[in-house]
Amino acid sequence: MARRIDVTGAGGVRLAAWEFTDPPKAGGGPGEGAPGPGVLLLHGLMGRAAHWADTARWLSARHRPVGLDQRGHGRSEKPADGPYDREAYVDDAIAAIEQLGLAPVALIGHSMGALTAWQLAARRPDLVSALVICDMRAAALGAASQREWAEWFRTWPVPFATLADVRKWFGADDPVLERPRPARGEFFAEVMAERADGWRPVFSRRQMLTARETWVRDAHWDELAQVRCPALVVRGLDGELGRAEAQEMVRVLPQGSYAELPDAGHLLPWEHPGEWRRVIEPFLRSAVPPHGGGDGGESGPWPGREPEP
């Protein structure tokens, strides 16, 4: 069971963090009941911390995984006037790390959460031990991309009569899909709430566009180059991050590594959870030393795949 902990974010915004491990036992000796190294899990646009439950389950064997509902998402506050800019999201994540005592923390971010993670690692290297970037581009996406998203939001047939309708539309019927993706339907079912007239998203689509507006017009290569900790770039073969750009991101990162999941799209941790674990677990085992000593498993550079030429 995840345990909610309230965090005060930038500007006093109330944020919901979710602890996926039991609190340490009072009076325990060194290492007894003590939490492992901290991991902060950052979801993408429209996501929520609950999406990380399966990842947190296996992380908890060695780490202290915490998920954060970022502002405008999940159970966190959704201020009408924002701000929903990059600085606010990074400041919120820093507040969570400091208030929950997670530092030095490994950051695992998906999509927008990955951008927040590497911007945080660039700004506050003292807080971060390792970084996982899951299917997020460093290049500018451009104004056309924002218009396409606005149009896509207008196609949503809300309210949905049932959660089954949510799963069917997002997993099979959405016109942007080239083929059915059941995991996508499940993903969106997690971010719907039942209202008097049916099922609606727990977030404001207007606020999501506002948040997205703050990164799609800019490139983020300079901040990527400032990340000093070990970093893993993970992409799905059918995801939004192309292979050539992923290779360049690994080259720019001072300690970059690369992994690719075949037959996976943008939601690769949920489409192929076994493969996701297979690439993340050894990276963290090598990059993040255990608390309280011990052999910690493999040592030295993570034996991950280098970018293909």
KELUMLUM-431749 format. One line per 4 residues: number of its first residue (from 1); their letters; for each residue x negated, y negated, z of C-alpha. Coordinates in Angstrom, 2 decimals, padded with zeros to 5 digits. Example, Ala and Ser with C-alpha at 12.3 -4.5 7.8 and 13.67 -1.06 7.14 Angstrom:
REM KELUMLUM-431749
1 = as = -012.30:004.50:007.80 | -013.67:001.06:007.14
END
This chain:
REM KELUMLUM-431749
1 = marr = 000.00:000.00:000.00 | -001.30:-003.45:-000.88 | -001.33:-006.00:001.93 | -000.52:-009.62:001.13
5 = idvt = -002.80:-012.37:002.41 | -001.95:-015.99:001.78 | -004.75:-018.17:000.45 | -004.77:-021.95:000.16
9 = gagg = -005.92:-022.88:-003.32 | -006.95:-026.16:-004.88 | -004.67:-029.04:-003.97 | -003.00:-026.98:-001.25
13 = vrla = -001.30:-024.56:-003.68 | -000.22:-021.38:-001.91 | -001.71:-018.28:-003.50 | -000.90:-014.62:-002.84
17 = awef = -003.92:-012.33:-002.57 | -003.47:-008.59:-002.25 | -005.80:-006.42:-000.17 | -005.89:-002.89:-001.58
21 = tdpp = -007.84:-001.29:001.29 | -007.11:-000.91:005.00 | -008.63:-003.55:007.30 | -011.75:-002.40:009.19
25 = kagg = -011.18:-000.68:012.52 | -011.78:-002.83:015.56 | -014.83:-001.85:017.59 | -016.31:000.39:014.91
29 = gpge = -020.06:000.87:014.82 | -022.32:-000.26:011.99 | -020.82:000.99:008.75 | -017.86:002.60:010.55
33 = gapg = -014.66:001.34:009.04 | -016.51:-001.60:007.51 | -015.27:-002.76:004.12 | -017.45:-002.15:001.09
37 = pgvl = -018.75:-004.85:-001.23 | -016.02:-007.22:-002.33 | -014.41:-007.06:-005.76 | -012.03:-009.80:-006.91
41 = llhg = -009.64:-008.71:-009.65 | -008.37:-011.52:-011.88 | -005.44:-010.82:-014.21 | -004.86:-012.49:-017.55
45 = lmgr = -002.22:-014.95:-018.71 | 001.27:-013.72:-017.69 | -000.24:-010.96:-015.55 | -000.21:-010.34:-011.81
49 = aahw = -002.43:-008.72:-009.21 | -000.18:-005.63:-009.08 | -001.40:-004.72:-012.56 | -004.74:-003.79:-010.97
53 = adta = -003.31:-001.23:-008.54 | -004.72:001.84:-010.32 | -008.16:000.25:-010.77 | -008.16:-000.82:-007.12
57 = rwls = -007.31:002.72:-006.04 | -010.57:004.20:-007.32 | -012.59:001.08:-006.52 | -011.57:001.39:-002.86
61 = arhr = -013.73:004.49:-002.41 | -016.81:002.26:-002.44 | -015.63:-001.35:-002.57 | -013.19:-003.79:-001.03
65 = pvgl = -010.91:-004.64:-003.99 | -008.68:-007.71:-003.73 | -006.29:-008.89:-006.43 | -005.26:-012.53:-006.77
69 = dqrg = -001.97:-013.75:-008.17 | -003.28:-016.85:-009.90 | -001.28:-020.07:-009.75 | 001.88:-019.89:-011.83
73 = hgrs = 001.84:-016.09:-011.69 | 003.20:-013.28:-009.54 | 004.03:-014.29:-005.96 | 001.82:-017.38:-005.98
77 = ekpa = 003.15:-020.91:-006.06 | 004.17:-022.33:-009.42 | 003.89:-026.11:-009.05 | 006.09:-027.85:-011.59
81 = dgpy = 003.46:-030.46:-012.41 | 000.44:-028.17:-012.20 | -002.37:-028.65:-012.61 | -002.97:-025.60:-014.78
85 = drea = -006.40:-026.55:-016.06 | -009.62:-024.55:-015.96 | -010.96:-026.38:-012.91 | -007.87:-025.50:-010.87
89 = yvdd = -008.08:-021.79:-011.71 | -011.78:-021.62:-010.91 | -011.34:-023.58:-007.67 | -008.51:-021.23:-006.64
93 = aiaa = -010.72:-018.17:-007.16 | -013.55:-019.77:-005.18 | -011.09:-020.50:-002.36 | -010.00:-016.84:-002.33
97 = ieql = -013.59:-015.60:-002.20 | -014.53:-017.93:000.65 | -011.36:-017.58:002.72 | -011.34:-013.79:002.46
101 = glap = -015.08:-013.38:003.07 | -015.70:-011.52:-000.20 | -019.06:-013.01:-001.17 | -021.24:-011.85:-002.78
105 = vali = -018.39:-010.57:-004.90 | -018.10:-008.59:-008.12 | -015.63:-010.27:-010.45 | -013.48:-008.20:-012.80
109 = ghsm = -011.41:-010.32:-015.14 | -009.05:-009.53:-017.97 | -008.42:-012.08:-020.73 | -007.85:-015.50:-019.08
113 = galt = -009.01:-013.99:-015.79 | -012.31:-013.06:-017.43 | -012.84:-016.66:-018.51 | -012.13:-017.82:-014.96
117 = awql = -014.61:-015.21:-013.72 | -017.52:-016.26:-015.91 | -016.86:-019.97:-015.36 | -016.96:-019.28:-011.61
121 = aarr = -020.14:-017.22:-011.92 | -021.78:-020.05:-013.87 | -020.76:-022.70:-011.34 | -021.34:-020.73:-008.12
125 = pdlv = -023.94:-018.01:-008.71 | -024.39:-017.75:-004.93 | -020.93:-016.20:-004.64 | -021.16:-013.57:-007.41
129 = salv = -023.04:-010.27:-007.57 | -021.71:-008.87:-010.87 | -019.23:-009.68:-013.61 | -016.95:-007.64:-015.87
133 = icdm = -015.48:-009.46:-018.88 | -012.54:-007.57:-020.35 | -011.39:-008.58:-023.85 | -011.85:-012.36:-023.66
137 = raaa = -013.32:-014.47:-026.43 | -015.93:-017.20:-025.92 | -015.12:-018.90:-029.24 | -012.44:-021.56:-029.62
141 = lgaa = -009.15:-020.14:-030.85 | -007.83:-023.40:-032.29 | -004.56:-025.31:-032.43 | -002.92:-022.81:-034.80
145 = sqre = -003.26:-020.11:-032.16 | -001.35:-022.25:-029.67 | 001.45:-022.85:-032.16 | 001.69:-019.13:-032.82
149 = waew = 002.08:-018.45:-029.11 | 004.79:-021.09:-028.77 | 006.68:-019.47:-031.63 | 006.18:-016.00:-030.14
153 = frtw = 007.67:-017.13:-026.83 | 010.75:-018.36:-028.70 | 011.34:-014.87:-030.14 | 011.73:-013.23:-026.72
157 = pvpf = 015.33:-011.96:-026.41 | 015.76:-013.10:-022.80 | 017.52:-012.27:-020.64 | 016.94:-008.54:-021.02
161 = atla = 019.86:-006.40:-019.91 | 017.66:-003.70:-018.34 | 014.01:-002.92:-017.68 | 014.31:-000.23:-020.32
165 = dvrk = 015.07:-003.01:-022.80 | 011.96:-004.86:-021.63 | 009.80:-001.79:-022.16 | 011.29:-001.11:-025.58
169 = wfga = 010.96:-004.66:-026.90 | 007.40:-005.32:-025.73 | 006.25:-001.76:-026.38 | 007.82:-001.14:-029.80
173 = ddpv = 010.19:-003.79:-031.17 | 008.12:-006.98:-030.81 | 007.41:-008.11:-034.41 | 003.75:-008.89:-033.60
177 = lerp = 003.06:-005.19:-032.98 | 001.51:-003.14:-035.75 | 002.36:000.11:-033.96 | 004.10:001.08:-030.72
181 = rpar = 002.12:000.48:-027.52 | 004.02:001.94:-024.53 | 001.46:000.57:-022.05 | 002.32:-002.94:-023.24
185 = geff = 005.98:-002.32:-022.44 | 005.06:-001.16:-018.94 | 002.79:-004.18:-018.50 | 005.61:-006.62:-019.21
189 = aevm = 008.11:-004.68:-017.11 | 005.86:-005.51:-014.14 | 006.30:-009.25:-014.68 | 010.08:-009.33:-014.90
193 = aera = 012.55:-010.09:-012.12 | 016.28:-009.44:-012.05 | 018.47:-012.53:-012.10 | 022.24:-012.94:-012.19
197 = dgwr = 022.28:-012.75:-016.01 | 019.62:-010.06:-016.49 | 015.83:-009.63:-016.39 | 013.61:-012.68:-016.91
201 = pvfs = 009.84:-013.29:-016.57 | 008.58:-014.29:-013.13 | 006.56:-017.07:-014.78 | 007.49:-020.15:-016.78
205 = rrqm = 006.61:-019.79:-020.43 | 006.13:-023.55:-020.58 | 003.54:-023.34:-017.80 | 001.81:-020.46:-019.56
209 = ltar = 001.44:-022.58:-022.68 | 000.11:-025.43:-020.56 | -002.49:-023.15:-018.97 | -003.51:-021.72:-022.34
213 = etwv = -003.80:-025.19:-023.89 | -006.75:-025.89:-021.59 | -008.99:-023.24:-023.12 | -007.93:-022.41:-026.68
217 = rdah = -009.36:-025.60:-028.21 | -012.81:-025.24:-026.62 | -015.65:-022.77:-026.93 | -017.21:-021.41:-023.73
221 = wdel = -020.69:-020.28:-024.81 | -022.60:-022.74:-022.64 | -020.99:-021.47:-019.44 | -021.56:-017.88:-020.52
225 = aqvr = -025.28:-018.58:-020.86 | -025.38:-019.85:-017.27 | -024.22:-016.51:-015.79 | -027.24:-015.03:-014.01
229 = cpal = -025.81:-011.86:-012.50 | -025.46:-008.51:-014.32 | -022.50:-008.76:-016.69 | -020.59:-006.19:-018.71
233 = vvrg = -018.55:-007.14:-021.78 | -015.81:-004.58:-022.50 | -013.61:-004.58:-025.58 | -011.04:-002.32:-027.15
237 = ldge = -011.53:-001.37:-030.77 | -008.12:-002.92:-031.57 | -008.36:-005.74:-029.02 | -008.58:-009.49:-029.49
241 = lgra = -012.35:-009.69:-029.00 | -014.11:-008.67:-032.19 | -017.29:-006.59:-032.20 | -019.52:-009.28:-033.70
245 = eaqe = -018.40:-011.87:-031.15 | -018.78:-009.37:-028.30 | -022.32:-008.62:-029.46 | -023.13:-012.32:-029.46
249 = mvrv = -021.69:-012.71:-025.97 | -023.95:-009.92:-024.72 | -026.93:-011.59:-026.39 | -026.11:-014.93:-024.76
253 = lpqg = -025.66:-013.44:-021.28 | -029.05:-013.23:-019.51 | -028.19:-009.75:-018.12 | -025.50:-008.63:-020.53
257 = syae = -024.35:-005.08:-021.30 | -021.68:-003.80:-023.67 | -018.99:-001.13:-023.71 | -016.27:-000.35:-026.23
261 = lpda = -013.13:001.73:-025.82 | -011.88:003.43:-028.99 | -008.18:003.31:-029.83 | -007.57:000.61:-027.22
265 = ghll = -005.99:-002.79:-027.68 | -005.97:-005.94:-025.59 | -004.53:-004.14:-022.55 | -007.28:-001.56:-022.51
269 = pweh = -007.45:-000.95:-018.71 | -003.81:000.17:-018.82 | -003.83:001.90:-022.20 | -006.84:004.08:-021.36
273 = pgew = -007.38:004.01:-017.58 | -009.71:007.00:-017.60 | -012.05:005.49:-020.19 | -011.86:002.15:-018.41
277 = rrvi = -013.03:003.77:-015.18 | -015.75:005.67:-017.03 | -017.44:002.44:-018.15 | -016.74:000.22:-015.10
281 = epfl = -017.65:002.56:-012.26 | -021.30:003.24:-013.20 | -021.88:-000.42:-014.02 | -020.71:-001.50:-010.56
285 = rsav = -022.62:001.32:-008.89 | -025.83:000.06:-010.43 | -025.18:-003.69:-010.22 | -023.67:-003.94:-006.72
289 = pphg = -025.66:-002.59:-003.77 | -023.59:-000.92:-001.06 | -023.13:-002.62:002.30 | -025.05:-001.12:005.15
293 = ggdg = -027.74:000.64:003.13 | -027.48:004.12:001.65 | -028.71:005.34:-001.67 | -025.82:003.73:-003.60
297 = gesg = -026.12:006.17:-006.47 | -028.01:005.23:-009.59 | -030.61:002.50:-009.45 | -032.14:000.30:-012.10
301 = pwpg = -030.44:-001.04:-015.21 | -026.99:000.29:-015.99 | -027.27:002.96:-018.69 | -024.50:001.41:-020.75
305 = repe = -024.43:001.14:-024.52 | -026.18:-001.75:-026.14 | -024.28:-003.61:-028.85 | -024.32:-001.78:-032.12
309 = p = -026.36:-003.51:-034.82
END
